[in-house]
Amino acid sequence: MELVNDIYKSARQGSSSNLKILLSSFKSKAKERSKLIEHKTKDNDQITTPLIIASRNGHIKCVKILLSYDANIEARGTVKIDDQIIEETSALWAAAAKGEMEIVKLLIKKGANVNSRTKTNSTPLRATAYDGRLDIVSYLVEHGADVNVKNNFENTPLMVACYNGHRSVVNYLIEKGAKVDAQDKQGNTVLHYAVERGHLDIVKDLVAKRASQLANNLGLTPLLLASNDCKIEMVEYFIARPDCSKLNEIHSLELLGATIANEPDAYDIDKAYEFMMRGMRKRYKGDKCVIKKDVLPPIQAYQNRSECQTEDELKDIQKDSHAIHMEGLVVRERVLGPKNTELRFPVRYRGAVFADSANFELCIALWKHAMDIGQQNDLAVVDDLKIFGDFFCHMIQRKVFPSFADVFDVLEHAVLEYEKLSQKIQKAEENKSKTLKDDLESVMHRSLYLLTIFEQLNLTESAEKMLHQLLYRYLCMNPRTKQGKTLVHLAVSGATPTDEHYTKDVCTYPCYKTTKLLLQTGAQVNTIDDEGNTPLHTVVMTKPKQGQQETMEKIISSLYDSGVHEDLTNSAGKTALEVSASKELKQFLIVKRRILLKCLAARAIKHYQLQFTGLVPKSMEMFITAH
């Protein structure tokens, strides 16, 4: 193993003389030498053969030596490039990605596959096009590199060159047959990539090469993308072209103004008004019919605002910044479409502005609208739930209590999110499953906070009934954390995290009221987590903080009232009494004890290791095992 490491280190560090000495000592042992050369060494985040690491690090002498000893030129490894971990890379890919021209030439001369692919289907050409190395790009293409090859996201070398602004590479690839209208998984073309990064010179080159204004999966053409990203110069270029239709020009101007009105990095209320007015005037310009707006029905989140239809109506709100903000949100929803996920950020931003000015009602309406759009499009809304939980707690701290309807609506979203994530986990690949499980656990915590927030509100009888019905539906899904903890486990535990700024001051655990709500709604009192702990185990395992003893005693009493089985043992064979973290809690448990004769019998059977399997009914076997 030491020799393997020495060979690897020599290749990694470029110690060619040392590498040659090490390998030449195996002249008559070609098979052993081959094993040493092909061994993959784990080096922090990288797992490579000596040839791959030498190619990645630009040590051409070492590469030559390794090739002279027949190192596998197509071996695959894992390399780190600019903080990214790339799996299944070849030596050629690694050399191309690091801009090692001479090594690229050598490897191709020795027969390396010019179109070798990584795990994500990236080729050497894509890797070097990303960095803009025209010399390597042209060499690879001249030796058979596919200019239209797509990776797992279906983007091409031309797309990444456009994105990073490598104009010379862009023009070269197009000359060599790269398709200007190819689309990636999101429907984006090379024009979208260039527009997104603001490369106007490349945009002009692409248009000259007849690149089309195709819409992506969100319905955004490159022109609308420029408007949505507030790239004024780009918009002016597109709409000045003779092939831009009047309606496309109108929509782009309206969207540009509407977005500037609600985009923090581009905010300019005068420009917002100017571009929306330009769009309005275009609708009325000329001798032909007026191009009327396809007005949407009123949207509650936007205060049921009716969009301006004429220049005069727009002039009336010129000095009213709030009206322009809301007009902008309405315009964006019309132009982009009511279910477009691009609507979310400006809506959330405008809501945050209202939150800062203590306009809580409008803030909540906007944030709920943004969350609706996200969930309708199957986007994760975990962040939305975090924001709402913390915000409701902020309101409570200020003695401004959120309405039952608002908190209930957010809890409904949380329950639906849990249901969706659970279904996704069942179908997910292993590499995606962890993230989904993290999100699932986060949703559980947010829903717990919402239940605790409900206990701060004065609920009517009908509101309580609605809450119990929703909570019962949620409990039927058997929500659990990665450690198998239920909502009751979380509600009774002093270890339940509440990290958010305001949440930790309102939602503290253990919480008697939340526990009681869960138990009243049908939560199982004797359910166990992955370590076999019941809620009774959980509540007594944490030593009470100052002022918590009474709360914990009330929780214990509520567990007893709900039928807790006090002598159930966890995976370590301990009862709740045996794991109790304080003398006071232990004493309280002793006072509450009501052990049944059948429980004593079951514990005796377990203690003396008596045989019972197959000798008693199955239901009794389970009962004895639990003790």
C-alpha positions as a printed NumPy array, in Angstrom:
array([[  0.   ,   0.   ,   0.   ],
       [  2.917,   2.315,   0.711],
       [  4.192,   1.833,  -2.839],
       [  0.746,   2.662,  -4.241],
       [  0.727,   5.911,  -2.275],
       [  4.262,   6.794,  -3.39 ],
       [  3.325,   6.347,  -7.055],
       [  0.164,   8.408,  -6.62 ],
       [  1.947,  11.214,  -4.759],
       [  4.7  ,  11.362,  -7.378],
       [  2.087,  11.702, -10.14 ],
       [  0.108,  14.275,  -8.169],
       [  3.121,  16.415,  -7.317],
       [  4.859,  16.085, -10.683],
       [  7.895,  14.187,  -9.354],
       [  8.616,  12.53 , -12.701],
       [ 12.087,  11.221, -11.798],
       [ 10.782,   9.541,  -8.664],
       [  7.795,   8.136, -10.568],
       [ 10.096,   6.665, -13.206],
       [ 12.289,   4.985, -10.595],
       [  9.277,   3.478,  -8.846],
       [  7.768,   2.069, -12.038],
       [ 11.006,   0.887, -13.66 ],
       [ 11.646,  -1.428, -10.705],
       [  8.788,  -3.592, -12.02 ],
       [ 10.257,  -4.332, -15.467],
       [  9.7  ,  -8.062, -15.194],
       [  6.461,  -7.747, -13.262],
       [  4.123,  -6.035, -15.732],
       [  0.963,  -7.38 , -14.085],
       [  1.905,  -6.035, -10.645],
       [  2.934,  -2.707, -12.131],
       [ -0.391,  -2.438, -13.96 ],
       [ -2.264,  -2.909, -10.671],
       [ -0.227,  -0.127,  -9.095],
       [ -0.815,   2.234, -12.023],
       [ -4.559,   1.578, -12.156],
       [ -5.155,   1.78 ,  -8.409],
       [ -7.563,   4.576,  -7.481],
       [ -6.434,   6.59 ,  -4.476],
       [ -8.831,   8.583,  -2.308],
       [ -7.334,  12.022,  -1.739],
       [ -9.832,  14.165,   0.205],
       [-12.66 ,  14.745,  -2.298],
       [-10.791,  13.164,  -5.212],
       [-10.554,   9.484,  -6.148],
       [ -8.252,   9.002,  -9.135],
       [ -5.605,   6.937, -10.845],
       [ -2.085,   8.419, -11.122],
       [ -2.749,   9.276, -14.795],
       [ -5.922,  11.245, -14.048],
       [ -4.359,  13.251, -11.214],
       [ -1.213,  13.967, -13.245],
       [ -3.381,  15.159, -16.15 ],
       [ -5.523,  17.294, -13.862],
       [ -2.483,  18.908, -12.258],
       [ -0.67 ,  19.568, -15.535],
       [  2.34 ,  17.279, -15.021],
       [  3.045,  16.271, -18.613],
       [  6.28 ,  14.383, -17.863],
       [  4.421,  12.168, -15.425],
       [  1.642,  11.655, -17.971],
       [  4.202,  10.538, -20.571],
       [  5.818,   8.101, -18.14 ],
       [  2.489,   6.582, -17.135],
       [  1.402,   6.212, -20.755],
       [  4.728,   4.565, -21.611],
       [  3.83 ,   1.909, -19.052],
       [  0.405,   1.414, -20.659],
       [ -1.705,   3.261, -18.089],
       [ -5.409,   2.943, -18.948],
       [ -6.121,   6.152, -20.823],
       [ -9.889,   5.702, -20.376],
       [ -9.851,   5.022, -16.625],
       [-12.421,   7.027, -14.679],
       [-12.1  ,   8.9  , -11.414],
       [-13.509,  11.706,  -9.287],
       [-11.805,  15.091,  -9.469],
       [-12.391,  18.478,  -7.901],
       [-12.457,  21.468, -10.251],
       [-13.185,  24.941,  -8.844],
       [-14.902,  23.505,  -5.74 ],
       [-17.072,  21.183,  -7.825],
       [-16.84 ,  17.414,  -7.464],
       [-16.95 ,  15.75 , -10.892],
       [-17.474,  11.987, -10.979],
       [-16.439,   9.522, -13.691],
       [-13.951,  11.865, -15.338],
       [-11.316,  10.684, -17.784],
       [ -7.755,  11.985, -17.898],
       [ -8.652,  13.942, -21.049],
       [-11.66 ,  15.595, -19.402],
       [ -9.556,  16.583, -16.386],
       [ -6.814,  18.054, -18.581],
       [ -9.316,  19.954, -20.738],
       [-11.138,  21.328, -17.696],
       [ -7.871,  22.646, -16.256],
       [ -6.715,  24.115, -19.57 ],
       [ -3.716,  21.805, -20.006],
       [ -3.315,  22.074, -23.78 ],
       [ -0.149,  19.983, -24.192],
       [ -1.571,  17.146, -22.134],
       [ -4.802,  17.279, -24.163],
       [ -2.759,  16.914, -27.362],
       [ -0.719,  14.054, -25.932],
       [ -3.747,  12.115, -24.708],
       [ -5.59 ,  12.467, -28.011],
       [ -2.447,  11.434, -29.895],
       [ -2.359,   8.317, -27.725],
       [ -5.963,   7.498, -28.622],
       [ -8.05 ,   9.043, -25.833],
       [-11.78 ,   9.195, -26.571],
       [-12.405,  12.833, -27.466],
       [-16.092,  12.469, -26.562],
       [-15.611,  10.725, -23.211],
       [-18.364,  11.592, -20.738],
       [-18.549,  12.179, -17.004],
       [-21.377,  10.949, -14.79 ],
       [-23.428,  14.001, -15.815],
       [-22.55 ,  13.477, -19.501],
       [-20.152,  16.399, -19.679],
       [-17.494,  16.043, -22.384],
       [-13.969,  17.527, -22.59 ],
       [-15.326,  20.038, -25.125],
       [-17.984,  21.265, -22.724],
       [-15.428,  21.552, -19.924],
       [-13.076,  23.739, -21.934],
       [-15.866,  25.738, -23.631],
       [-16.987,  26.686, -20.121],
       [-13.581,  28.278, -19.51 ],
       [-13.338,  29.835, -22.965],
       [-10.141,  28.137, -24.115],
       [-10.491,  28.559, -27.877],
       [ -7.19 ,  26.778, -28.54 ],
       [ -8.323,  23.618, -26.748],
       [-11.872,  23.914, -28.111],
       [-10.633,  24.059, -31.704],
       [ -8.16 ,  21.207, -31.173],
       [-10.87 ,  18.958, -29.743],
       [-13.304,  19.807, -32.549],
       [-10.633,  19.167, -35.192],
       [-10.128,  15.736, -33.66 ],
       [-13.771,  14.735, -33.705],
       [-15.435,  16.342, -30.688],
       [-19.226,  16.518, -31.051],
       [-20.197,  20.212, -30.933],
       [-23.859,  19.449, -30.211],
       [-23.435,  16.91 , -27.427],
       [-25.755,  17.488, -24.433],
       [-25.186,  16.77 , -20.764],
       [-27.803,  15.491, -18.297],
       [-29.419,  18.937, -18.218],
       [-29.424,  18.912, -22.025],
       [-27.255,  21.982, -22.347],
       [-24.536,  22.129, -24.98 ],
       [-20.958,  23.472, -25.151],
       [-22.329,  26.47 , -27.054],
       [-24.762,  27.254, -24.24 ],
       [-22.071,  27.331, -21.544],
       [-19.816,  29.44 , -23.759],
       [-22.667,  31.933, -24.226],
       [-23.401,  31.935, -20.499],
       [-19.818,  32.747, -19.572],
       [-19.355,  35.332, -22.304],
       [-16.697,  33.576, -24.397],
       [-17.48 ,  35.281, -27.682],
       [-14.656,  33.778, -29.754],
       [-15.608,  30.263, -28.66 ],
       [-19.273,  30.972, -29.418],
       [-18.561,  32.068, -32.976],
       [-16.149,  29.194, -33.584],
       [-18.629,  26.556, -32.4  ],
       [-21.383,  28.018, -34.579],
       [-19.034,  27.921, -37.581],
       [-18.425,  24.26 , -36.824],
       [-22.118,  23.408, -36.816],
       [-23.305,  24.053, -33.267],
       [-27.098,  24.468, -33.251],
       [-28.291,  27.905, -32.179],
       [-31.864,  26.786, -31.512],
       [-31.166,  23.7  , -29.4  ],
       [-33.03 ,  23.763, -26.074],
       [-32.07 ,  22.419, -22.662],
       [-34.396,  20.658, -20.203],
       [-35.884,  24.001, -19.177],
       [-36.434,  24.988, -22.8  ],
       [-33.64 ,  27.579, -22.783],
       [-31.682,  28.317, -25.949],
       [-28.257,  29.899, -26.387],
       [-30.   ,  33.283, -26.547],
       [-31.491,  32.72 , -23.105],
       [-28.05 ,  31.89 , -21.71 ],
       [-26.47 ,  35.008, -23.196],
       [-29.36 ,  37.253, -22.128],
       [-29.326,  35.943, -18.56 ],
       [-25.715,  37.035, -18.11 ],
       [-26.138,  40.274, -20.051],
       [-23.733,  39.497, -22.915],
       [-25.189,  41.867, -25.516],
       [-22.324,  41.409, -27.98 ],
       [-22.927,  37.656, -28.033],
       [-26.684,  38.202, -28.323],
       [-26.082,  40.306, -31.44 ],
       [-23.823,  37.602, -32.896],
       [-26.44 ,  34.934, -32.237],
       [-29.218,  36.992, -33.795],
       [-26.996,  37.527, -36.837],
       [-26.691,  33.735, -37.021],
       [-30.515,  33.508, -37.087],
       [-31.049,  32.367, -33.493],
       [-34.803,  32.298, -32.828],
       [-36.932,  33.907, -30.11 ],
       [-38.13 ,  30.562, -28.741],
       [-40.013,  30.423, -25.446],
       [-38.656,  28.306, -22.611],
       [-40.735,  26.111, -20.298],
       [-41.813,  29.177, -18.311],
       [-43.079,  30.86 , -21.465],
       [-40.183,  33.323, -21.532],
       [-38.656,  34.234, -24.861],
       [-35.171,  35.799, -24.718],
       [-36.908,  39.194, -25.038],
       [-39.249,  38.539, -22.101],
       [-36.336,  37.12 , -20.109],
       [-34.46 ,  40.384, -20.669],
       [-37.503,  42.31 , -19.416],
       [-37.952,  40.004, -16.443],
       [-34.264,  40.471, -15.538],
       [-34.5  ,  44.274, -15.959],
       [-31.833,  44.326, -18.683],
       [-32.879,  47.597, -20.293],
       [-30.2  ,  47.786, -22.991],
       [-30.978,  44.232, -24.076],
       [-34.707,  44.979, -24.284],
       [-34.11 ,  48.133, -26.325],
       [-31.952,  46.135, -28.757],
       [-34.575,  43.432, -29.278],
       [-37.583,  45.736, -29.689],
       [-35.696,  47.96 , -32.155],
       [-35.289,  45.029, -34.523],
       [-37.704,  44.867, -37.464],
       [-38.646,  41.263, -36.659],
       [-40.077,  42.218, -33.247],
       [-43.874,  42.297, -33.424],
       [-45.836,  45.162, -31.913],
       [-47.48 ,  42.909, -29.327],
       [-44.126,  41.447, -28.255],
       [-42.757,  44.968, -27.898],
       [-45.75 ,  45.996, -25.768],
       [-45.465,  42.976, -23.491],
       [-41.725,  43.422, -23.047],
       [-42.071,  47.114, -22.117],
       [-44.928,  46.401, -19.703],
       [-43.042,  43.54 , -18.073],
       [-39.858,  45.601, -17.822],
       [-41.629,  48.462, -16.062],
       [-43.648,  46.145, -13.833],
       [-40.523,  44.271, -12.745],
       [-38.474,  47.402, -12.058],
       [-41.303,  48.47 ,  -9.728],
       [-40.842,  45.322,  -7.616],
       [-37.207,  44.303,  -7.999],
       [-34.919,  45.549,  -5.179],
       [-31.715,  45.529,  -7.245],
       [-33.246,  47.485, -10.14 ],
       [-35.895,  49.515,  -8.315],
       [-36.637,  52.904,  -9.861],
       [-40.232,  54.084,  -9.581],
       [-39.862,  56.678, -12.348],
       [-38.414,  54.18 , -14.814],
       [-41.09 ,  51.68 , -13.863],
       [-43.785,  54.199, -14.75 ],
       [-41.937,  55.256, -17.924],
       [-41.756,  51.747, -19.387],
       [-45.332,  50.852, -18.459],
       [-46.473,  54.097, -20.111],
       [-44.44 ,  53.318, -23.245],
       [-46.211,  49.97 , -23.432],
       [-49.593,  51.635, -22.952],
       [-48.945,  54.201, -25.702],
       [-47.91 ,  51.453, -28.102],
       [-51.329,  49.874, -27.579],
       [-52.995,  53.046, -28.89 ],
       [-50.418,  54.012, -31.521],
       [-51.298,  53.878, -35.225],
       [-54.442,  53.946, -37.299],
       [-55.358,  50.337, -36.684],
       [-57.443,  48.975, -33.833],
       [-56.334,  49.495, -30.25 ],
       [-54.562,  46.446, -28.82 ],
       [-56.529,  45.877, -25.634],
       [-55.211,  44.052, -22.591],
       [-56.414,  40.564, -21.706],
       [-57.207,  41.65 , -18.18 ],
       [-57.153,  39.019, -15.435],
       [-59.929,  38.665, -12.849],
       [-59.215,  40.639,  -9.644],
       [-56.657,  38.989,  -7.349],
       [-57.2  ,  39.362,  -3.61 ],
       [-53.465,  39.44 ,  -2.842],
       [-53.191,  42.541,  -5.029],
       [-56.082,  44.215,  -3.215],
       [-58.394,  43.261,  -6.103],
       [-56.734,  45.959,  -8.162],
       [-58.072,  46.573, -11.667],
       [-55.242,  47.096, -14.136],
       [-55.029,  50.457, -15.922],
       [-56.569,  50.348, -19.421],
       [-55.749,  53.809, -20.752],
       [-53.008,  56.432, -20.619],
       [-55.212,  58.626, -18.431],
       [-55.739,  55.845, -15.905],
       [-52.001,  55.237, -15.761],
       [-51.303,  58.978, -15.403],
       [-53.651,  59.071, -12.416],
       [-51.341,  56.792, -10.427],
       [-48.02 ,  58.337, -11.505],
       [-47.44 ,  59.99 ,  -8.131],
       [-48.799,  57.053,  -6.12 ],
       [-45.888,  54.658,  -5.585],
       [-48.05 ,  52.064,  -3.824],
       [-50.451,  51.992,  -6.765],
       [-47.535,  51.572,  -9.197],
       [-46.14 ,  48.712,  -7.109],
       [-49.467,  46.89 ,  -7.163],
       [-50.04 ,  47.741, -10.827],
       [-46.661,  46.159, -11.527],
       [-47.6  ,  42.936,  -9.763],
       [-50.874,  42.743, -11.696],
       [-49.085,  43.405, -15.001],
       [-46.489,  40.723, -14.278],
       [-49.199,  38.183, -13.541],
       [-50.961,  38.98 , -16.829],
       [-47.853,  38.95 , -19.035],
       [-46.14 ,  35.935, -17.462],
       [-49.284,  33.948, -16.722],
       [-50.945,  33.38 , -13.333],
       [-49.082,  30.145, -12.554],
       [-45.593,  31.244, -13.57 ],
       [-42.975,  30.603, -10.882],
       [-41.101,  33.754, -11.94 ],
       [-43.871,  35.7  , -10.197],
       [-42.8  ,  34.502,  -6.756],
       [-39.753,  36.596,  -5.879],
       [-41.19 ,  40.075,  -6.6  ],
       [-44.401,  39.127,  -4.767],
       [-42.434,  37.937,  -1.731],
       [-40.215,  41.011,  -1.851],
       [-43.191,  43.361,  -1.928],
       [-44.69 ,  41.429,   0.977],
       [-41.463,  41.873,   2.949],
       [-41.597,  45.624,   2.349],
       [-45.115,  45.69 ,   3.791],
       [-43.932,  43.607,   6.756],
       [-41.23 ,  46.183,   7.488],
       [-43.88 ,  48.896,   7.567],
       [-46.118,  46.763,   9.853],
       [-48.75 ,  46.245,   7.146],
       [-49.127,  42.636,   8.238],
       [-52.402,  41.879,   6.487],
       [-51.142,  42.776,   3.022],
       [-47.813,  41.087,   3.683],
       [-49.51 ,  37.804,   4.582],
       [-51.802,  37.988,   1.543],
       [-48.834,  38.427,  -0.806],
       [-46.736,  35.718,   0.809],
       [-49.64 ,  33.285,   0.703],
       [-50.11 ,  34.064,  -2.983],
       [-46.428,  33.359,  -3.65 ],
       [-46.693,  30.091,  -1.715],
       [-49.797,  29.096,  -3.687],
       [-47.942,  29.628,  -6.965],
       [-45.019,  27.545,  -5.738],
       [-47.121,  24.641,  -4.521],
       [-49.28 ,  24.633,  -7.659],
       [-46.07 ,  24.227,  -9.672],
       [-44.779,  21.428,  -7.436],
       [-41.975,  23.586,  -6.05 ],
       [-40.799,  23.032,  -2.488],
       [-42.374,  25.587,  -0.139],
       [-40.3  ,  24.705,   2.932],
       [-38.784,  28.195,   2.965],
       [-42.249,  29.753,   2.747],
       [-43.34 ,  27.744,   5.783],
       [-40.244,  28.864,   7.7  ],
       [-40.954,  32.497,   6.867],
       [-44.589,  32.258,   7.938],
       [-43.845,  30.49 ,  11.22 ],
       [-41.289,  33.082,  12.241],
       [-43.457,  35.963,  11.035],
       [-46.53 ,  34.833,  12.979],
       [-44.362,  34.63 ,  16.103],
       [-43.074,  38.139,  15.381],
       [-46.66 ,  39.375,  15.212],
       [-47.539,  37.661,  18.499],
       [-44.549,  39.288,  20.186],
       [-45.906,  42.633,  19.047],
       [-49.339,  41.709,  20.423],
       [-50.798,  41.712,  16.913],
       [-52.261,  38.239,  16.625],
       [-52.601,  36.591,  13.202],
       [-56.068,  35.463,  12.197],
       [-57.101,  31.844,  12.54 ],
       [-57.812,  31.761,   8.793],
       [-54.249,  32.804,   7.917],
       [-52.52 ,  30.343,  10.247],
       [-54.918,  27.579,   9.207],
       [-54.218,  28.243,   5.538],
       [-50.469,  27.942,   6.12 ],
       [-50.96 ,  24.704,   8.074],
       [-53.002,  23.342,   5.156],
       [-50.047,  24.089,   2.879],
       [-47.73 ,  22.341,   5.357],
       [-49.903,  19.213,   5.437],
       [-50.095,  19.143,   1.643],
       [-46.329,  19.662,   1.434],
       [-45.726,  16.734,   3.789],
       [-47.992,  14.559,   1.665],
       [-46.217,  15.551,  -1.565],
       [-42.735,  15.057,  -0.13 ],
       [-43.687,  11.63 ,   1.247],
       [-44.789,  10.552,  -2.221],
       [-41.61 ,  11.922,  -3.804],
       [-39.391,  10.057,  -1.325],
       [-40.998,   6.752,  -2.297],
       [-40.056,   7.34 ,  -5.944],
       [-36.759,   9.203,  -5.437],
       [-33.292,   7.975,  -6.284],
       [-30.96 ,   7.525,  -3.318],
       [-28.92 ,  10.689,  -4.013],
       [-32.085,  12.842,  -3.924],
       [-33.742,  11.052,  -1.027],
       [-31.618,  12.708,   1.693],
       [-32.573,  16.244,   0.629],
       [-36.238,  15.28 ,   0.468],
       [-36.069,  13.722,   3.946],
       [-34.425,  16.877,   5.285],
       [-37.27 ,  18.91 ,   3.783],
       [-39.831,  16.5  ,   5.222],
       [-38.396,  16.895,   8.71 ],
       [-38.339,  20.665,   8.299],
       [-42.035,  20.628,   7.352],
       [-42.774,  18.607,  10.495],
       [-41.064,  21.185,  12.688],
       [-42.851,  24.089,  10.964],
       [-46.221,  22.383,  11.367],
       [-45.454,  21.821,  15.058],
       [-44.722,  25.547,  15.48 ],
       [-48.006,  26.378,  13.771],
       [-49.889,  24.114,  16.194],
       [-48.236,  25.938,  19.083],
       [-49.159,  29.282,  17.522],
       [-52.816,  28.196,  17.4  ],
       [-52.69 ,  27.854,  21.182],
       [-51.93 ,  31.598,  21.364],
       [-55.177,  32.438,  19.557],
       [-58.727,  32.587,  20.846],
       [-60.456,  30.009,  18.673],
       [-64.183,  29.711,  18.156],
       [-65.86 ,  26.323,  18.4  ],
       [-66.094,  26.062,  14.609],
       [-62.415,  27.022,  14.249],
       [-61.409,  24.323,  16.737],
       [-63.43 ,  21.785,  14.777],
       [-61.708,  22.763,  11.528],
       [-58.289,  22.538,  13.169],
       [-59.023,  19.101,  14.65 ],
       [-60.202,  17.804,  11.268],
       [-57.066,  19.01 ,   9.486],
       [-54.776,  17.787,  12.248],
       [-56.469,  14.375,  12.265],
       [-55.862,  14.101,   8.526],
       [-52.219,  14.996,   9.114],
       [-51.812,  12.473,  11.946],
       [-53.233,   9.745,   9.704],
       [-50.137,  10.231,   7.517],
       [-48.059,   9.195,  10.562],
       [-45.551,  12.057,  10.183],
       [-42.121,  11.189,  11.578],
       [-38.635,  12.676,  11.676],
       [-35.544,  10.833,  10.43 ],
       [-35.185,   9.457,  13.976],
       [-38.759,   8.178,  13.907],
       [-40.109,  10.839,  16.26 ],
       [-43.768,  11.817,  15.978],
       [-45.307,  15.227,  16.578],
       [-46.041,  14.16 ,  20.163],
       [-42.375,  13.261,  20.714],
       [-41.421,  16.727,  19.449],
       [-44.074,  18.519,  21.499],
       [-42.956,  16.918,  24.784],
       [-39.2  ,  17.159,  24.204],
       [-36.947,  19.857,  25.603],
       [-34.531,  19.032,  22.772],
       [-36.906,  20.117,  19.992],
       [-35.113,  22.872,  18.034],
       [-36.569,  26.343,  17.48 ],
       [-33.773,  28.171,  15.715],
       [-35.635,  30.992,  13.977],
       [-35.245,  34.455,  15.466],
       [-38.817,  35.031,  16.674],
       [-40.007,  31.418,  16.808],
       [-37.776,  30.494,  19.732],
       [-39.412,  33.168,  21.897],
       [-42.987,  31.985,  21.258],
       [-42.668,  28.263,  20.547],
       [-40.859,  26.641,  23.471],
       [-40.801,  22.933,  24.201],
       [-41.876,  20.888,  26.031],
       [-45.302,  22.467,  25.46 ],
       [-48.309,  21.239,  27.42 ],
       [-50.99 ,  22.884,  25.259],
       [-49.573,  21.518,  22.004],
       [-49.259,  18.049,  23.532],
       [-52.858,  18.195,  24.742],
       [-54.085,  19.308,  21.299],
       [-52.309,  16.389,  19.628],
       [-53.607,  13.83 ,  22.114],
       [-57.17 ,  15.17 ,  21.884],
       [-57.006,  14.815,  18.101],
       [-55.997,  11.161,  18.228],
       [-52.196,  11.099,  18.37 ],
       [-50.939,   7.74 ,  19.657],
       [-49.709,   8.05 ,  23.235],
       [-47.601,   4.855,  23.234],
       [-45.963,   5.273,  19.835],
       [-42.197,   4.741,  19.776],
       [-39.308,   6.358,  17.905],
       [-36.347,   4.512,  16.348],
       [-34.75 ,   4.065,  19.772],
       [-37.921,   2.61 ,  21.218],
       [-38.734,   5.694,  23.28 ],
       [-42.365,   6.572,  23.916],
       [-43.427,  10.201,  24.491],
       [-43.258,   9.412,  28.229],
       [-39.598,   8.391,  27.866],
       [-38.956,  11.515,  25.829],
       [-40.462,  14.044,  28.225],
       [-38.49 ,  12.793,  31.239],
       [-35.162,  12.315,  29.436],
       [-34.427,  16.051,  29.48 ],
       [-33.716,  17.739,  32.79 ],
       [-36.262,  20.53 ,  33.404],
       [-34.993,  24.056,  32.93 ],
       [-35.972,  26.742,  35.386],
       [-39.758,  27.014,  35.515],
       [-40.373,  23.879,  33.399],
       [-41.113,  21.35 ,  36.17 ],
       [-44.811,  22.209,  36.352],
       [-45.195,  22.086,  32.561],
       [-43.536,  18.68 ,  32.389],
       [-45.711,  17.337,  35.201],
       [-48.832,  18.533,  33.347],
       [-47.59 ,  16.824,  30.179],
       [-46.943,  13.585,  32.082],
       [-50.439,  13.775,  33.574],
       [-51.973,  14.307,  30.133],
       [-50.078,  11.264,  28.827],
       [-51.46 ,   9.196,  31.708],
       [-54.967,  10.522,  31.055],
       [-54.605,   9.376,  27.437],
       [-53.667,   5.819,  28.442],
       [-49.882,   5.817,  28.522],
       [-48.276,   2.434,  29.123],
       [-45.734,   3.483,  31.734],
       [-43.579,   0.371,  31.894],
       [-42.857,  -0.035,  28.187],
       [-39.119,  -0.386,  27.629],
       [-37.026,   1.27 ,  24.941],
       [-34.345,  -0.378,  22.792],
       [-31.958,  -0.284,  25.753],
       [-34.496,  -2.121,  27.905],
       [-35.226,   0.954,  30.045],
       [-38.594,   2.239,  31.227],
       [-39.419,   5.944,  31.446],
       [-38.758,   5.817,  35.181],
       [-35.29 ,   4.39 ,  34.563],
       [-34.281,   7.078,  32.033],
       [-35.653,  10.012,  34.017],
       [-33.139,  12.88 ,  34.061],
       [-34.104,  14.404,  37.407],
       [-35.079,  13.265,  40.885],
       [-38.185,  15.454,  40.785],
       [-39.476,  13.863,  37.583],
       [-38.639,  10.394,  38.874],
       [-40.565,  11.084,  42.067],
       [-43.536,  12.4  ,  40.069],
       [-43.567,   9.225,  37.963],
       [-43.525,   7.088,  41.103],
       [-46.534,   8.977,  42.438],
       [-48.382,   8.497,  39.112],
       [-47.575,   4.77 ,  38.855],
       [-50.465,   2.421,  38.231],
       [-48.813,  -0.779,  37.077],
       [-51.158,  -3.637,  36.213],
       [-50.634,  -7.253,  37.2  ],
       [-50.261,  -8.277,  33.545],
       [-47.444,  -5.741,  33.154],
       [-45.636,  -7.155,  36.196],
       [-46.018, -10.638,  34.738],
       [-44.676,  -9.529,  31.347],
       [-41.634,  -7.881,  32.936],
       [-40.936, -10.973,  35.011],
       [-40.999, -13.129,  31.865],
       [-38.525, -10.767,  30.177],
       [-36.339, -10.455,  33.287],
       [-35.975, -14.212,  33.797],
       [-35.713, -14.804,  30.016],
       [-38.54 , -17.317,  30.021],
       [-39.594, -18.865,  26.711],
       [-42.955, -17.512,  25.532],
       [-42.828, -17.375,  21.738],
       [-45.365, -19.806,  20.324],
       [-46.729, -20.581,  23.766],
       [-49.074, -17.607,  24.071],
       [-51.331, -15.773,  21.567],
       [-49.602, -13.428,  19.091],
       [-51.15 , -10.342,  20.683],
       [-49.709, -11.398,  24.032],
       [-46.287, -12.021,  22.443],
       [-46.224,  -8.403,  21.282],
       [-47.322,  -7.239,  24.73 ],
       [-44.536,  -9.169,  26.476],
       [-41.918,  -8.05 ,  23.927],
       [-42.804,  -4.388,  24.562],
       [-41.84 ,  -4.841,  28.211]])
